Amino acid sequence: MQYFKVWPGWRRWAAVAAFVFAGAAPPFAQPAFAADPATSLSLDVDGEVRVTNNAAHTAYHFSEAQLLALPAHSITTTTTWTPRSTFTGPLLSDVLKAVGAYGSQIEIHTLDDYTCVVPVADADRYGVVVAYAMNGQRLKVSNFGPLFLIYPRDQYPLELDGAAGDSKFAWQIKSMTIKQ
């Protein structure tokens, strides 16, 4: 059990394994659904940011309207969890520019308590997208939503394949902390 305490992504793999061994299709194999008006997008960004909009002046809260107002970009790629799909959302670099981020690392926090750290430099190097849609359908919590960090894995297979690459593909994102 020590391995599971060390590696925070074990819950994701355990959930997929449970579906496979039960003979059921994993949640990402379900057809995409239209956006649910009761579910909205949001993202909190704190840490090393110059632009804030909360009362304590420590974070920027993106509402759904603010996220959707950022220019949308798409990446068509495969992931370990999905077949070749087109993911759409704002560029991570646009999100970072909007908050005036000045750190070198991004700590990403998800709804299922997964945390990963990716370099800020990845945003420009790979054109990373903070996706809110897959194949034209809005992502829901049951299929990687509301936000899924997508790298162009198919364009950089030697750099983004394997466990190190997989760890950067965070889904169910709720917040980001910019660190030095």
C-alpha positions, 0 to 999 in steps of 0.5 A: 500500500505504500505505493498508493500513498506516494503516488497521488494519481493512484485513485484515477488508475484504480477507478479505471481498473474497477470499470475494466474488471467489472466489465463496464465501460469507463466514464470517458467511453460514454457519449459526450453530452450537451452542456448542463446549464446547472453546471458552470465552469470556474477556475481559481488562480492564486499564488504569484499573480499580479491581477486579482479579483477576490476581496483579499486580493490573493486570487483571480476567480474566472467565471464561466463567462470569463473563461468562455470570453478567452480565445478558444483554441483546439488540440487534436490528440490522443491521451492515455484515457481517450482516443484521438479527439479534439479538445477545445478551450483557452490556451494556458498561456492566455489564462496565465497572461490574464492573471499576470502570472510571474512564477515558474511552476503551476500547481494544479488542483482537481476535484478528486484531490489530485495535484500535479506540477507543470512548468509555466514554460510548457504553456508556450512550448506546447501550446497547452489548452485548458479544455472545456470541450471534447469533440464539440461537447462540453466536458462534465465531471463524469467525462474529465470536466469541467476543465482538462489540461491538454498537451499535444501528445501526438506532436511530441510523443517522445516528450509527452508519452509515458508516466511523466507525460501522463501526469501533466494531463490533469482533469476535473481542474478546479484551481491553479497555484502559481509558484516560483 
